[in-house]
Amino acid sequence: MASSIKISPSILSCDFSKIGEEVKALEKAGADYIHVDVMDGHFVPNLTIGPEVIKNIRPFSKKIFDVHLMISPVDNYIQQFAEAGADIITFHPEATKSTKKTIELIKKFKKKVGISLKPKSKIDLLKDYLDQIDLVLIMSVEPGFAGQKFMPEVLPKLKELKSIIEKENLKLDIEIDGGINFENSKVAKEAGANVLVSGSTIFKKNNGDLKRNIDLLRQN
């Protein structure tokens, strides 16, 4: 598993009236990934952006587009997001009839594969697929809205997952998303996360100093 800490700012918290410029600014500020939250108002109670927006902001950054699909049925849209410019496509096992087939579909488009677990979702949902994917995304809030409070009860799940990955000598990233700030980022990293998703903290703390906020999350 990769040990260096990567920061994946969530554009859900950016100024949507200038989203392309915001993406460009995140790259300049040292972001490792650009995190794109896609919600359908069905699988989760919010609507966000679709493949057309990703296609339009893709030219603004060469960074990895870390696309989290909170949509169901997810297979119907994977090709569109792959062609729009996603580099990592992460889905929820509850959003597909066959986790194995969804993994194969994402790989067919030569994209990296992530599986996400909501706070109450069990590791059992993805245990059998850890050797076939690139990333596990642990949600530390109920998916749907930016600015929610971090749920520390997901930390044992992170630790268990890290233990399994080390025991089986697998190479995949553990990402955490939901209420990540300068305080709890430390415990998330200690529990095993090496990719931190953060929206509100990066865009709003320290008068919106993106570079400073990204650096602080990485170092804390």
Phi and psi restraints in degrees (value plus and minus 20) as a CYANA .aco file:
   2 ALA   PHI     -82.7   -42.7
   2 ALA   PSI     117.6   157.6
   3 SER   PHI    -120.7   -80.7
   3 SER   PSI     -47.1    -7.1
   4 SER   PHI     -89.9   -49.9
   4 SER   PSI     125.0   165.0
   5 ILE   PHI    -103.3   -63.3
   5 ILE   PSI     108.6   148.6
   6 LYS   PHI    -130.3   -90.3
   6 LYS   PSI     124.0   164.0
   7 ILE   PHI    -133.1   -93.1
   7 ILE   PSI     107.8   147.8
   8 SER   PHI    -141.6  -101.6
   8 SER   PSI      67.7   107.7
   9 PRO   PHI     -85.3   -45.3
   9 PRO   PSI     114.6   154.6
  10 SER   PHI    -106.7   -66.7
  10 SER   PSI     100.0   140.0
  11 ILE   PHI     -94.5   -54.5
  11 ILE   PSI     -20.9    19.1
  12 LEU   PHI     -80.0   -40.0
  12 LEU   PSI     -45.5    -5.5
  13 SER   PHI    -118.0   -78.0
  13 SER   PSI     -16.1    23.9
  14 CYS   PHI    -102.7   -62.7
  14 CYS   PSI     157.0   197.0
  15 ASP   PHI    -104.8   -64.8
  15 ASP   PSI      85.9   125.9
  16 PHE   PHI     -87.8   -47.8
  16 PHE   PSI     -33.6     6.4
  17 SER   PHI     -95.4   -55.4
  17 SER   PSI     -33.8     6.2
  18 LYS   PHI    -161.6  -121.6
  18 LYS   PSI      28.3    68.3
  19 ILE   PHI     -80.4   -40.4
  19 ILE   PSI     -58.6   -18.6
  20 GLY   PHI     -81.7   -41.7
  20 GLY   PSI     -64.5   -24.5
  21 GLU   PHI     -86.7   -46.7
  21 GLU   PSI     -55.3   -15.3
  22 GLU   PHI     -83.6   -43.6
  22 GLU   PSI     -62.5   -22.5
  23 VAL   PHI     -83.0   -43.0
  23 VAL   PSI     -62.8   -22.8
  24 LYS   PHI     -82.2   -42.2
  24 LYS   PSI     -61.5   -21.5
  25 ALA   PHI     -85.8   -45.8
  25 ALA   PSI     -56.7   -16.7
  26 LEU   PHI     -85.0   -45.0
  26 LEU   PSI     -60.1   -20.1
  27 GLU   PHI     -82.1   -42.1
  27 GLU   PSI     -66.2   -26.2
  28 LYS   PHI     -82.4   -42.4
  28 LYS   PSI     -52.3   -12.3
  29 ALA   PHI    -100.0   -60.0
  29 ALA   PSI     -25.2    14.8
  30 GLY   PHI      82.5   122.5
  30 GLY   PSI      -4.8    35.2
  31 ALA   PHI     -82.1   -42.1
  31 ALA   PSI     124.6   164.6
  32 ASP   PHI    -106.2   -66.2
  32 ASP   PSI     -62.8   -22.8
  33 TYR   PHI    -145.9  -105.9
  33 TYR   PSI     145.2   185.2
  34 ILE   PHI    -133.0   -93.0
  34 ILE   PSI      96.8   136.8
  35 HIS   PHI    -112.7   -72.7
  35 HIS   PSI     104.8   144.8
  36 VAL   PHI    -137.6   -97.6
  36 VAL   PSI      94.9   134.9
  37 ASP   PHI    -111.7   -71.7
  37 ASP   PSI      97.9   137.9
  38 VAL   PHI    -130.7   -90.7
  38 VAL   PSI      97.8   137.8
  39 MET   PHI    -147.5  -107.5
  39 MET   PSI     123.8   163.8
  40 ASP   PHI    -128.9   -88.9
  40 ASP   PSI     -19.5    20.5
  41 GLY   PHI      53.2    93.2
  41 GLY   PSI     -13.9    26.1
  42 HIS   PHI    -143.5  -103.5
  42 HIS   PSI     -78.0   -38.0
  43 PHE   PHI     -90.7   -50.7
  43 PHE   PSI     -55.6   -15.6
  44 VAL   PHI    -152.0  -112.0
  44 VAL   PSI     135.1   175.1
  45 PRO   PHI    -103.1   -63.1
  45 PRO   PSI      35.4    75.4
  46 ASN   PHI    -180.9  -140.9
  46 ASN   PSI     136.2   176.2
  47 LEU   PHI    -136.4   -96.4
  47 LEU   PSI     111.8   151.8
  48 THR   PHI    -145.2  -105.2
  48 THR   PSI    -139.5   -99.5
  49 ILE   PHI    -130.7   -90.7
  49 ILE   PSI     138.9   178.9
  50 GLY   PHI    -132.7   -92.7
  50 GLY   PSI    -194.5  -154.5
  51 PRO   PHI     -81.0   -41.0
  51 PRO   PSI     -50.0   -10.0
  52 GLU   PHI     -83.9   -43.9
  52 GLU   PSI     -57.9   -17.9
  53 VAL   PHI     -86.5   -46.5
  53 VAL   PSI     -63.2   -23.2
  54 ILE   PHI     -80.1   -40.1
  54 ILE   PSI     -63.7   -23.7
  55 LYS   PHI     -79.0   -39.0
  55 LYS   PSI     -59.6   -19.6
  56 ASN   PHI     -95.2   -55.2
  56 ASN   PSI     -49.3    -9.3
  57 ILE   PHI    -113.3   -73.3
  57 ILE   PSI     -31.2     8.8
  58 ARG   PHI     -74.0   -34.0
  58 ARG   PSI     -62.1   -22.1
  59 PRO   PHI     -86.6   -46.6
  59 PRO   PSI     -32.2     7.8
  60 PHE   PHI    -101.9   -61.9
  60 PHE   PSI     -31.5     8.5
  61 SER   PHI    -173.1  -133.1
  61 SER   PSI     123.1   163.1
  62 LYS   PHI    -114.1   -74.1
  62 LYS   PSI     -20.5    19.5
  63 LYS   PHI     -87.5   -47.5
  63 LYS   PSI     140.3   180.3
  64 ILE   PHI     -85.3   -45.3
  64 ILE   PSI     106.6   146.6
  65 PHE   PHI    -109.0   -69.0
  65 PHE   PSI      93.1   133.1
  66 ASP   PHI    -119.3   -79.3
  66 ASP   PSI      74.4   114.4
  67 VAL   PHI    -122.9   -82.9
  67 VAL   PSI      98.0   138.0
  68 HIS   PHI    -122.9   -82.9
  68 HIS   PSI      87.7   127.7
  69 LEU   PHI    -109.6   -69.6
  69 LEU   PSI      89.9   129.9
  70 MET   PHI    -126.8   -86.8
  70 MET   PSI      43.2    83.2
  71 ILE   PHI    -157.3  -117.3
  71 ILE   PSI     133.2   173.2
  72 SER   PHI    -166.7  -126.7
  72 SER   PSI     115.6   155.6
  73 PRO   PHI     -95.8   -55.8
  73 PRO   PSI     108.8   148.8
  74 VAL   PHI     -89.1   -49.1
  74 VAL   PSI     -53.3   -13.3
  75 ASP   PHI     -78.6   -38.6
  75 ASP   PSI     -49.9    -9.9
  76 ASN   PHI     -83.1   -43.1
  76 ASN   PSI     -39.4     0.6
  77 TYR   PHI    -138.4   -98.4
  77 TYR   PSI     -23.5    16.5
  78 ILE   PHI     -80.6   -40.6
  78 ILE   PSI     -63.3   -23.3
  79 GLN   PHI     -79.9   -39.9
  79 GLN   PSI     -62.5   -22.5
  80 GLN   PHI     -82.0   -42.0
  80 GLN   PSI     -63.2   -23.2
  81 PHE   PHI     -92.2   -52.2
  81 PHE   PSI     -54.6   -14.6
  82 ALA   PHI     -82.5   -42.5
  82 ALA   PSI     -65.9   -25.9
  83 GLU   PHI     -93.0   -53.0
  83 GLU   PSI     -42.8    -2.8
  84 ALA   PHI     -95.7   -55.7
  84 ALA   PSI     -39.8     0.2
  85 GLY   PHI     107.1   147.1
  85 GLY   PSI      -9.3    30.7
  86 ALA   PHI     -86.2   -46.2
  86 ALA   PSI     121.9   161.9
  87 ASP   PHI    -124.0   -84.0
  87 ASP   PSI     -60.5   -20.5
  88 ILE   PHI    -136.2   -96.2
  88 ILE   PSI     109.3   149.3
  89 ILE   PHI    -136.3   -96.3
  89 ILE   PSI      96.6   136.6
  90 THR   PHI    -130.4   -90.4
  90 THR   PSI     114.6   154.6
  91 PHE   PHI    -152.5  -112.5
  91 PHE   PSI     148.4   188.4
  92 HIS   PHI    -121.7   -81.7
  92 HIS   PSI     114.6   154.6
  93 PRO   PHI     -78.5   -38.5
  93 PRO   PSI     -49.3    -9.3
  94 GLU   PHI     -90.3   -50.3
  94 GLU   PSI     -31.9     8.1
  95 ALA   PHI    -117.6   -77.6
  95 ALA   PSI     -11.4    28.6
  96 THR   PHI    -159.5  -119.5
  96 THR   PSI     133.4   173.4
  97 LYS   PHI     -98.4   -58.4
  97 LYS   PSI     -46.7    -6.7
  98 SER   PHI    -161.7  -121.7
  98 SER   PSI      86.9   126.9
  99 THR   PHI     -77.6   -37.6
  99 THR   PSI     -62.2   -22.2
 100 LYS   PHI     -79.1   -39.1
 100 LYS   PSI     -66.1   -26.1
 101 LYS   PHI     -87.4   -47.4
 101 LYS   PSI     -55.8   -15.8
 102 THR   PHI     -86.7   -46.7
 102 THR   PSI     -61.5   -21.5
 103 ILE   PHI     -78.2   -38.2
 103 ILE   PSI     -66.9   -26.9
 104 GLU   PHI     -83.3   -43.3
 104 GLU   PSI     -56.9   -16.9
 105 LEU   PHI     -85.9   -45.9
 105 LEU   PSI     -63.9   -23.9
 106 ILE   PHI     -83.5   -43.5
 106 ILE   PSI     -62.2   -22.2
 107 LYS   PHI     -86.3   -46.3
 107 LYS   PSI     -50.2   -10.2
 108 LYS   PHI     -78.3   -38.3
 108 LYS   PSI     -52.8   -12.8
 109 PHE   PHI    -114.0   -74.0
 109 PHE   PSI      -5.4    34.6
 110 LYS   PHI      38.5    78.5
 110 LYS   PSI      20.6    60.6
 111 LYS   PHI    -131.7   -91.7
 111 LYS   PSI     135.4   175.4
 112 LYS   PHI     -94.6   -54.6
 112 LYS   PSI     131.4   171.4
 113 VAL   PHI    -133.3   -93.3
 113 VAL   PSI     111.2   151.2
 114 GLY   PHI    -143.2  -103.2
 114 GLY   PSI     128.2   168.2
 115 ILE   PHI    -141.7  -101.7
 115 ILE   PSI     114.4   154.4
 116 SER   PHI    -131.3   -91.3
 116 SER   PSI     122.5   162.5
 117 LEU   PHI    -137.3   -97.3
 117 LEU   PSI     106.4   146.4
 118 LYS   PHI     -89.4   -49.4
 118 LYS   PSI     145.0   185.0
 119 PRO   PHI     -70.9   -30.9
 119 PRO   PSI     -56.7   -16.7
 120 LYS   PHI    -115.4   -75.4
 120 LYS   PSI     -22.9    17.1
 121 SER   PHI     -96.1   -56.1
 121 SER   PSI     119.6   159.6
 122 LYS   PHI    -108.2   -68.2
 122 LYS   PSI     131.4   171.4
 123 ILE   PHI     -80.5   -40.5
 123 ILE   PSI     -46.9    -6.9
 124 ASP   PHI     -74.1   -34.1
 124 ASP   PSI     -47.4    -7.4
 125 LEU   PHI     -84.3   -44.3
 125 LEU   PSI     -42.5    -2.5
 126 LEU   PHI    -147.2  -107.2
 126 LEU   PSI     -22.8    17.2
 127 LYS   PHI     -70.4   -30.4
 127 LYS   PSI     -62.0   -22.0
 128 ASP   PHI     -95.0   -55.0
 128 ASP   PSI     -26.3    13.7
 129 TYR   PHI    -136.2   -96.2
 129 TYR   PSI     -16.1    23.9
 130 LEU   PHI     -80.5   -40.5
 130 LEU   PSI     -50.1   -10.1
 131 ASP   PHI    -102.5   -62.5
 131 ASP   PSI     -20.4    19.6
 132 GLN   PHI    -132.1   -92.1
 132 GLN   PSI     -22.7    17.3
 133 ILE   PHI    -143.2  -103.2
 133 ILE   PSI     153.4   193.4
 134 ASP   PHI    -129.4   -89.4
 134 ASP   PSI     -39.2     0.8
 135 LEU   PHI    -175.5  -135.5
 135 LEU   PSI     123.1   163.1
 136 VAL   PHI    -137.7   -97.7
 136 VAL   PSI     108.2   148.2
 137 LEU   PHI    -127.0   -87.0
 137 LEU   PSI      94.1   134.1
 138 ILE   PHI    -114.7   -74.7
 138 ILE   PSI     101.6   141.6
 139 MET   PHI    -103.4   -63.4
 139 MET   PSI     106.7   146.7
 140 SER   PHI    -126.6   -86.6
 140 SER   PSI      -3.2    36.8
 141 VAL   PHI    -165.4  -125.4
 141 VAL   PSI     145.1   185.1
 142 GLU   PHI     -91.5   -51.5
 142 GLU   PSI     104.3   144.3
 143 PRO   PHI     -81.9   -41.9
 143 PRO   PSI     122.6   162.6
 144 GLY   PHI     133.9   173.9
 144 GLY   PSI     -67.9   -27.9
 145 PHE   PHI    -158.2  -118.2
 145 PHE   PSI     126.0   166.0
 146 ALA   PHI     -94.1   -54.1
 146 ALA   PSI     137.9   177.9
 147 GLY   PHI      64.4   104.4
 147 GLY   PSI      -8.4    31.6
 148 GLN   PHI    -100.3   -60.3
 148 GLN   PSI     144.8   184.8
 149 LYS   PHI    -105.0   -65.0
 149 LYS   PSI     115.5   155.5
 150 PHE   PHI     -75.5   -35.5
 150 PHE   PSI     116.6   156.6
 151 MET   PHI    -125.3   -85.3
 151 MET   PSI      81.1   121.1
 152 PRO   PHI     -83.9   -43.9
 152 PRO   PSI     -35.9     4.1
 153 GLU   PHI     -86.3   -46.3
 153 GLU   PSI     -30.1     9.9
 154 VAL   PHI    -104.8   -64.8
 154 VAL   PSI     -30.1     9.9
 155 LEU   PHI     -80.6   -40.6
 155 LEU   PSI     -60.3   -20.3
 156 PRO   PHI     -80.0   -40.0
 156 PRO   PSI     -52.9   -12.9
 157 LYS   PHI     -85.1   -45.1
 157 LYS   PSI     -60.9   -20.9
 158 LEU   PHI     -79.9   -39.9
 158 LEU   PSI     -67.5   -27.5
 159 LYS   PHI     -82.1   -42.1
 159 LYS   PSI     -62.9   -22.9
 160 GLU   PHI     -82.6   -42.6
 160 GLU   PSI     -63.2   -23.2
 161 LEU   PHI     -83.0   -43.0
 161 LEU   PSI     -64.5   -24.5
 162 LYS   PHI     -81.4   -41.4
 162 LYS   PSI     -60.6   -20.6
 163 SER   PHI     -81.5   -41.5
 163 SER   PSI     -63.1   -23.1
 164 ILE   PHI     -84.0   -44.0
 164 ILE   PSI     -64.7   -24.7
 165 ILE   PHI     -81.9   -41.9
 165 ILE   PSI     -62.8   -22.8
 166 GLU   PHI     -89.2   -49.2
 166 GLU   PSI     -61.3   -21.3
 167 LYS   PHI     -82.7   -42.7
 167 LYS   PSI     -59.2   -19.2
 168 GLU   PHI    -112.5   -72.5
 168 GLU   PSI     -16.3    23.7
 169 ASN   PHI      33.9    73.9
 169 ASN   PSI      28.0    68.0
 170 LEU   PHI    -115.6   -75.6
 170 LEU   PSI     135.4   175.4
 171 LYS   PHI    -134.5   -94.5
 171 LYS   PSI      73.2   113.2
 172 LEU   PHI    -169.7  -129.7
 172 LEU   PSI     134.7   174.7
 173 ASP   PHI    -104.8   -64.8
 173 ASP   PSI     127.8   167.8
 174 ILE   PHI    -131.6   -91.6
 174 ILE   PSI      96.1   136.1
 175 GLU   PHI    -127.4   -87.4
 175 GLU   PSI     124.9   164.9
 176 ILE   PHI    -147.0  -107.0
 176 ILE   PSI     120.6   160.6
 177 ASP   PHI    -163.1  -123.1
 177 ASP   PSI     105.0   145.0
 178 GLY   PHI     116.3   156.3
 178 GLY   PSI      81.0   121.0
 179 GLY   PHI      48.8    88.8
 179 GLY   PSI       3.2    43.2
 180 ILE   PHI     -93.9   -53.9
 180 ILE   PSI     106.0   146.0
 181 ASN   PHI    -155.9  -115.9
 181 ASN   PSI    -193.9  -153.9
 182 PHE   PHI     -84.8   -44.8
 182 PHE   PSI     -45.9    -5.9
 183 GLU   PHI    -102.6   -62.6
 183 GLU   PSI     -74.9   -34.9
 184 ASN   PHI    -100.1   -60.1
 184 ASN   PSI     -32.2     7.8
 185 SER   PHI     -80.3   -40.3
 185 SER   PSI     -52.7   -12.7
 186 LYS   PHI     -85.1   -45.1
 186 LYS   PSI     -67.2   -27.2
 187 VAL   PHI     -89.7   -49.7
 187 VAL   PSI     -51.5   -11.5
 188 ALA   PHI     -84.7   -44.7
 188 ALA   PSI     -62.2   -22.2
 189 LYS   PHI     -87.7   -47.7
 189 LYS   PSI     -61.9   -21.9
 190 GLU   PHI     -82.2   -42.2
 190 GLU   PSI     -51.5   -11.5
 191 ALA   PHI     -98.5   -58.5
 191 ALA   PSI     -34.8     5.2
 192 GLY   PHI     113.4   153.4
 192 GLY   PSI     -28.7    11.3
 193 ALA   PHI     -92.4   -52.4
 193 ALA   PSI     117.0   157.0
 194 ASN   PHI    -143.1  -103.1
 194 ASN   PSI     -19.8    20.2
 195 VAL   PHI    -147.3  -107.3
 195 VAL   PSI     101.0   141.0
 196 LEU   PHI    -128.9   -88.9
 196 LEU   PSI     104.1   144.1
 197 VAL   PHI    -115.4   -75.4
 197 VAL   PSI     112.4   152.4
 198 SER   PHI    -169.4  -129.4
 198 SER   PSI     117.2   157.2
 199 GLY   PHI    -135.6   -95.6
 199 GLY   PSI     -91.6   -51.6
 200 SER   PHI     -76.9   -36.9
 200 SER   PSI     -63.5   -23.5
 201 THR   PHI     -82.3   -42.3
 201 THR   PSI     -64.4   -24.4
 202 ILE   PHI     -88.8   -48.8
 202 ILE   PSI     -60.6   -20.6
 203 PHE   PHI    -106.3   -66.3
 203 PHE   PSI     -42.1    -2.1
 204 LYS   PHI    -136.5   -96.5
 204 LYS   PSI     -44.8    -4.8
 205 LYS   PHI     -96.1   -56.1
 205 LYS   PSI     138.1   178.1
 206 ASN   PHI      29.8    69.8
 206 ASN   PSI      25.6    65.6
 207 ASN   PHI      34.8    74.8
 207 ASN   PSI      14.3    54.3
 208 GLY   PHI      52.3    92.3
 208 GLY   PSI       5.3    45.3
 209 ASP   PHI     -96.8   -56.8
 209 ASP   PSI      73.9   113.9
 210 LEU   PHI     -79.2   -39.2
 210 LEU   PSI     -66.4   -26.4
 211 LYS   PHI     -82.4   -42.4
 211 LYS   PSI     -66.9   -26.9
 212 ARG   PHI     -80.7   -40.7
 212 ARG   PSI     -63.7   -23.7
 213 ASN   PHI     -87.3   -47.3
 213 ASN   PSI     -60.0   -20.0
 214 ILE   PHI     -83.9   -43.9
 214 ILE   PSI     -64.9   -24.9
 215 ASP   PHI     -81.9   -41.9
 215 ASP   PSI     -62.3   -22.3
 216 LEU   PHI     -84.5   -44.5
 216 LEU   PSI     -61.5   -21.5
 217 LEU   PHI     -83.9   -43.9
 217 LEU   PSI     -59.2   -19.2
 218 ARG   PHI     -87.6   -47.6
 218 ARG   PSI     -58.8   -18.8
 219 GLN   PHI    -107.8   -67.8
 219 GLN   PSI     -50.9   -10.9
